[in-house]
Amino acid sequence: MGKRLTKIYTRRGDDGTTGLGDGTRSAKESLRIEAIGTVDELNSCIGVLLAENIEEGVRIKLENIQHDLFDLGGDLSIPGRSSMSEAQVSRLENQLDEYNSTLTALKEFILPGGARAAALCHVARAVCRRAERWLVRMARSEAMIPFHIQYLNRLSDFLFVLSRVLNRQQGVEDVLWQPGKNRVPDPV
C-alpha cells in the first residue's frame, strides 16, 4: 500500500467524483466505479459467508478468493493494470471440478436456499453475476483485461457449486425448483 490513510474523509468526493488509483477522478456513477463497488460488495458477501461455521478447506478457498477480489478491485482502480493472471482462473476451474465431482448430477434447477451458509453463498453468486455484467458493460467501451471477466464468470459457477457442497456438509438437501403445476398449494 503506497499511501497510508491517516484521515478517512477528504471531502473531495462531495462533488460526485471519486479518485482512481492512477490519480484521476471519475464520476461515482461511471461504469468503472459501479464495477469496483460491486466487486467490493461481492467481497463483503463472502466476508459474511466466512462468519459462518464452515470447514477449514472451504474457509481457505474463500479467503483466497477475497484476496483475488481485492486484486481485481485494485486493477479496476488503475485502468490498464493487471495483477491477476490466468493462473487464478485456472485455480477456480480446478476447485470447481474437484467439488463438482463429489456432487450428484442435477436434473432440476436449484433455488437459492438450504443451509444458511449455502443461502449466503447464493447471495454472493448473484452479486458476482452483477459484477460480471458491469465488467462486460465496461468492455463494450474500453479495453479490458480478459482474465477479469473470466475470473468472475468462473467464480459465479464456483459459488453455485460451493452452495451445494455447503448444503451437503451441513446435512441439508438442495432446494429444488418445482414448476407451478407441481408446487404444494399455499395453506388456506
C-alpha positions in Angstrom: 0.0 0.0 0.0 1.7 3.1 -1.2 -0.1 5.8 0.8 -1.1 5.2 4.4 -4.6 6.5 5.2 -4.3 8.8 8.2 -7.6 10.5 7.5 -10.5 8.7 6.1 -12.6 11.5 4.8 -11.2 14.1 2.4 -14.4 15.8 1.2 -13.1 15.5 -2.4 -16.0 13.2 -3.3 -18.6 15.7 -2.3 -18.8 16.8 -5.9 -19.9 13.3 -7.1 -16.5 12.1 -8.2 -14.0 9.7 -6.7 -10.3 9.2 -7.1 -8.8 6.3 -9.0 -5.5 4.7 -8.2 -3.8 6.5 -11.0 -4.7 9.9 -9.5 -7.5 10.7 -12.0 -11.1 11.3 -10.9 -14.2 9.5 -12.1 -17.9 10.1 -11.7 -19.3 7.9 -8.9 -21.9 6.6 -11.2 -19.5 5.6 -14.0 -19.3 2.0 -15.2 -15.8 1.6 -13.7 -17.0 2.8 -10.2 -20.1 0.6 -10.4 -17.8 -2.3 -11.2 -15.4 -1.5 -8.4 -18.3 -1.1 -6.0 -20.0 -4.4 -7.0 -16.7 -6.3 -6.6 -16.4 -4.7 -3.2 -20.0 -5.8 -2.4 -19.2 -9.3 -3.5 -16.1 -9.4 -1.3 -18.3 -8.3 1.6 -20.8 -11.0 0.9 -18.0 -13.6 1.0 -16.9 -12.0 4.3 -20.4 -12.6 5.7 -20.3 -16.2 4.5 -16.9 -16.6 6.2 -18.6 -15.6 9.5 -20.5 -18.9 9.3 -19.3 -22.2 10.7 -17.7 -23.7 7.6 -15.0 -26.3 7.0 -11.4 -25.1 7.1 -10.7 -26.1 3.5 -13.7 -24.1 2.3 -12.6 -21.2 4.5 -9.1 -21.1 3.0 -10.5 -21.1 -0.6 -12.9 -18.3 0.2 -10.2 -16.2 1.9 -8.0 -16.6 -1.2 -11.0 -15.5 -3.3 -11.3 -12.4 -1.1 -7.6 -11.6 -1.8 -8.3 -12.1 -5.6 -11.2 -9.8 -5.5 -9.1 -7.2 -3.8 -6.6 -7.6 -6.6 -9.4 -7.2 -9.1 -10.7 -4.1 -7.4 -7.2 -2.7 -7.4 -6.8 -3.5 -11.1 -10.1 -1.8 -11.9 -9.0 1.3 -10.0 -6.0 1.7 -12.3 -7.1 1.5 -15.9 -4.9 -1.0 -17.8 -3.3 -2.5 -14.7 -3.4 -6.3 -14.3 -2.2 -8.0 -11.2 -4.4 -11.0 -11.9 -3.5 -13.9 -14.2 -4.8 -16.9 -16.0 -3.5 -19.0 -13.0 -6.2 -17.5 -10.8 -8.9 -18.5 -13.3 -7.3 -22.0 -13.6 -7.3 -22.4 -9.8 -11.0 -21.7 -9.7 -11.7 -24.1 -12.5 -9.7 -26.9 -10.7 -11.5 -26.3 -7.4 -14.8 -26.2 -9.3 -14.1 -29.5 -11.0 -12.9 -31.0 -7.6 -16.1 -30.0 -5.8 -18.5 -30.8 -8.7 -17.1 -34.3 -9.0 -18.4 -35.1 -5.5 -22.0 -34.0 -6.2 -24.9 -35.8 -7.8 -25.8 -34.7 -11.3 -28.5 -32.1 -11.4 -31.9 -33.0 -13.0 -33.8 -29.9 -11.7 -32.9 -26.3 -11.2 -31.9 -25.3 -7.6 -33.5 -22.4 -5.7 -31.2 -20.3 -3.6 -31.5 -21.7 -0.1 -30.9 -24.7 2.1 -28.5 -24.2 5.0 -27.7 -20.6 6.0 -24.2 -20.8 4.7 -25.4 -22.2 1.3 -28.0 -19.4 1.1 -25.3 -16.8 1.8 -23.2 -18.4 -0.9 -26.1 -18.0 -3.4 -26.3 -14.3 -2.5 -22.6 -14.0 -3.2 -23.1 -15.8 -6.5 -25.9 -13.4 -7.6 -23.7 -10.3 -6.7 -20.8 -11.9 -8.6 -23.0 -12.2 -11.7 -23.9 -8.5 -11.3 -20.2 -7.6 -11.0 -19.5 -9.6 -14.2 -22.3 -7.7 -16.0 -20.7 -4.4 -15.0 -17.3 -5.5 -16.4 -18.9 -6.7 -19.6 -20.5 -3.2 -20.0 -17.1 -1.6 -19.4 -15.6 -3.9 -22.1 -18.0 -2.5 -24.7 -16.5 1.0 -24.3 -12.9 0.4 -23.3 -10.2 -2.2 -23.4 -10.5 -4.8 -20.6 -8.1 -7.4 -19.2 -9.8 -10.7 -20.3 -8.9 -12.5 -17.0 -11.1 -10.1 -15.1 -14.3 -11.2 -16.8 -13.2 -14.8 -16.9 -12.4 -14.8 -13.2 -15.9 -13.5 -12.3 -17.6 -16.0 -14.7 -15.8 -18.9 -13.1 -16.3 -17.5 -9.6 -20.1 -17.4 -10.0 -20.0 -21.1 -11.2 -17.8 -22.0 -8.2 -20.1 -20.3 -5.8 -23.1 -22.2 -7.2 -21.3 -25.5 -6.8 -20.0 -24.4 -3.3 -23.6 -23.7 -2.2 -24.4 -27.3 -3.0 -21.3 -28.5 -1.1 -22.2 -26.4 1.9 -25.7 -27.8 1.9 -24.3 -31.4 1.8 -21.7 -30.6 4.5 -24.5 -29.3 6.8 -26.8 -32.2 6.0 -29.4 -30.1 4.2 -30.9 -31.0 0.8 -30.7 -28.6 -2.1 -34.0 -26.7 -2.6 -35.2 -28.0 -6.0 -37.4 -25.8 -8.2 -40.9 -27.1 -8.6 -42.8 -26.0 -11.8 -46.1 -24.3 -11.0 -48.2 -27.4 -11.6 -46.1 -29.4 -9.1 -46.0 -27.0 -6.2 -47.5 -27.6 -2.8 -50.6 -25.4 -2.6 -50.5 -22.5 -0.2 -52.2 -23.1 3.1 -55.7 -21.7 3.5 
